[in-house]
Amino acid sequence: MIGRTHDRLFAACGIAFVALELGGSAIGGKTHQLMVSSSTSQVARALAKPVGTLSWVGSYMELLSFGFFLAFAVWACTKLGGGLLGQIAGAAAASYATLSVASLAVIDAISYRAGHGLDVQLGRTLVSVNEALYVGTWFMIAFFLVAAGAAAVGSERRRLGWSAISVALFTLLATAVSVTGIGQFGILLFFVWTVWASISLTRQTRVAAGAAAVAQHA
């Protein structure tokens, strides 16, 4: 019973990660929407006035999300068998969270200085640094998914495993094609996979528990 409760808790962490990340990004505000491809006039408008309270709420939600992700990732790697593949997946997950928090820290610095005389060229430089860190997270996602996917295939969770590997390959190929277009679609697929993995791994625990109960009564 305790094991099932733990599984539900950590599965909820995976879903909370996706919800907080998407929700925080949606309300992050004008500075969070700046990209390398943003025009000088767009950057100037975003830096002209201080950001609102809602933007800081969004940033806070995003920062919180990575704590939930790390809890999910450690649990998922354990459920998938641990071992060397689990260690590689865990290291990639930690690197993804670290780069993501660093990226958010840069964009928060831009937000903090917006409306307080931040030079447009310096703003563009910081936006470029933020995007470089953000794109770097895509590679960590791919490495996490490859290792976790291989572990899932090895533990007879083939659909979960091959879907993870497919998302990883798509992310790597799409990033090579375009970091401002199709490349960003890989992160959405990663979110979908995370929710699916959270539900799937918990469901399999319930099925295993039910089978064990039947065997005891037989």
C-alpha positions in Angstrom: 0.0 0.0 0.0 2.8 2.4 0.9 4.6 1.6 -2.4 1.4 2.4 -4.4 1.0 5.7 -2.5 4.6 6.6 -3.3 4.0 5.8 -6.9 1.0 8.0 -7.1 2.8 10.8 -5.4 5.8 10.7 -7.8 3.5 10.3 -10.8 1.7 13.4 -9.7 5.1 15.1 -9.6 5.5 14.4 -13.3 2.1 15.8 -14.1 2.7 18.8 -11.8 6.0 19.5 -13.7 4.2 19.8 -17.0 1.3 21.8 -15.6 3.5 24.3 -13.8 5.9 24.6 -16.8 3.2 25.2 -19.3 1.2 27.5 -17.0 4.2 29.5 -15.9 5.4 29.9 -19.5 1.9 31.1 -20.6 1.8 33.9 -18.1 5.5 34.7 -18.1 5.1 38.1 -19.7 6.7 40.0 -22.5 10.4 39.5 -21.5 9.8 35.7 -21.4 8.7 35.8 -25.0 11.9 37.4 -26.4 13.9 35.2 -28.7 17.0 35.6 -30.9 14.7 36.2 -33.8 13.0 39.1 -32.0 13.4 42.5 -33.7 15.2 45.4 -32.1 11.9 47.2 -31.8 10.3 44.2 -30.0 13.2 44.0 -27.6 13.0 47.8 -27.0 9.2 47.6 -26.2 9.7 44.7 -23.8 12.5 46.5 -21.9 10.7 49.9 -21.9 8.5 49.2 -18.8 8.8 47.1 -15.6 7.2 43.7 -15.8 4.0 43.0 -13.9 3.4 40.8 -10.9 1.8 38.1 -13.1 5.2 37.7 -14.9 6.9 37.0 -11.6 4.2 34.5 -10.7 4.9 32.7 -14.0 8.6 32.6 -13.4 8.1 31.2 -9.9 5.9 28.5 -11.3 8.5 27.5 -13.8 11.3 27.4 -11.2 9.1 25.2 -9.0 8.4 22.8 -11.9 11.9 21.6 -12.0 11.9 20.3 -8.5 8.9 18.2 -9.4 10.6 17.1 -12.5 13.7 15.8 -10.6 11.4 13.9 -8.2 9.6 12.3 -11.2 12.8 11.5 -13.1 14.5 9.7 -10.1 11.3 7.7 -9.5 10.8 6.9 -13.2 14.5 5.7 -13.5 14.0 3.5 -10.5 10.7 2.1 -11.8 12.4 1.3 -15.1 15.1 -0.8 -13.4 17.8 1.6 -12.4 21.3 0.3 -13.2 23.7 2.1 -15.6 20.9 3.3 -17.9 19.1 4.7 -14.9 22.2 6.6 -13.8 22.7 8.1 -17.2 19.1 9.1 -17.4 19.3 10.6 -13.9 22.4 12.6 -14.8 20.8 13.9 -18.0 17.7 14.9 -16.0 19.7 16.8 -13.5 21.6 18.6 -16.3 18.3 19.5 -17.9 17.0 21.0 -14.7 20.2 22.8 -14.1 20.4 24.4 -17.6 16.7 25.3 -17.4 17.1 27.1 -14.1 20.1 28.9 -15.4 18.1 30.0 -18.5 15.3 31.2 -16.2 17.8 33.1 -14.1 19.0 35.0 -17.2 15.5 35.9 -18.3 14.6 36.9 -14.7 17.6 39.2 -14.7 16.2 40.8 -17.9 12.8 41.1 -16.3 14.3 42.7 -13.2 16.1 45.3 -15.2 13.2 46.0 -17.6 12.0 49.6 -17.2 15.2 50.5 -15.3 17.5 51.6 -18.2 18.7 48.3 -19.5 20.4 48.9 -22.9 18.7 47.3 -25.9 22.0 45.8 -27.2 22.8 44.3 -23.7 19.2 43.1 -23.6 19.7 41.3 -26.9 22.9 39.8 -25.7 21.2 38.4 -22.6 18.3 37.1 -24.7 20.9 35.3 -26.9 22.5 33.7 -23.8 19.1 32.7 -22.5 18.2 31.0 -25.8 21.5 29.3 -26.0 20.9 27.8 -22.6 17.3 26.9 -23.5 18.4 25.1 -26.7 21.0 23.3 -24.6 18.2 21.8 -22.5 16.8 20.1 -25.6 19.9 17.9 -25.9 19.7 17.0 -22.2 16.0 16.0 -22.8 17.1 13.8 -25.7 19.8 12.1 -23.7 17.4 11.5 -20.8 14.8 10.1 -23.2 17.2 7.8 -24.9 18.5 6.3 -21.7 15.1 6.1 -20.1 13.6 4.7 -23.3 16.3 2.0 -23.5 15.6 1.1 -19.9 11.9 0.9 -20.6 12.4 -1.4 -23.5 14.7 -3.6 -21.4 12.0 -3.9 -18.7 9.3 -5.0 -21.3 7.7 -1.5 -21.4 8.2 -1.4 -25.2 5.7 1.3 -26.2 6.8 3.6 -23.5 10.5 3.0 -24.4 10.3 3.3 -28.1 8.1 6.4 -27.9 10.8 8.0 -25.7 13.5 7.2 -28.2 11.4 8.5 -31.1 10.8 11.8 -29.3 14.5 12.0 -28.6 15.5 11.4 -32.2 12.8 13.9 -33.4 14.2 16.5 -31.0 17.8 16.1 -32.2 16.8 16.2 -35.9 14.4 19.1 -35.4 17.0 21.1 -33.5 19.5 20.6 -36.3 16.9 22.0 -38.8 15.6 25.0 -36.9 15.9 26.2 -33.3 13.2 28.8 -33.7 10.6 26.7 -35.6 10.1 23.0 -35.6 12.9 22.5 -33.0 10.6 23.8 -30.2 8.0 21.2 -31.0 10.2 18.5 -29.4 9.7 20.0 -25.9 5.9 19.6 -26.3 6.3 16.0 -27.2 8.5 15.5 -24.2 5.8 17.0 -22.0 3.3 14.6 -23.5 5.6 11.6 -22.9 6.2 12.7 -19.3 2.5 12.7 -18.6 2.1 9.3 -20.3 5.0 7.8 -18.4 3.5 9.1 -15.1 0.2 7.5 -15.8 1.6 4.3 -17.4 4.1 3.5 -14.6 1.5 4.0 -11.9 -1.1 1.9 -13.8 1.4 -1.0 -14.1 2.0 -0.8 -10.4 -1.8 -1.2 -9.7 -2.0 -4.1 -12.1 1.0 -5.8 -10.5 -0.6 -5.3 -7.0 -3.9 -6.7 -8.2 -2.2 -9.8 -9.6 -0.3 -10.3 -6.4 -3.6 -10.0 -4.4 -5.3 -12.6 -6.6 -2.3 -15.0 -6.3 -2.5 -14.7 -2.5 -6.2 -15.6 -2.5 -5.8 -18.5 -5.0 
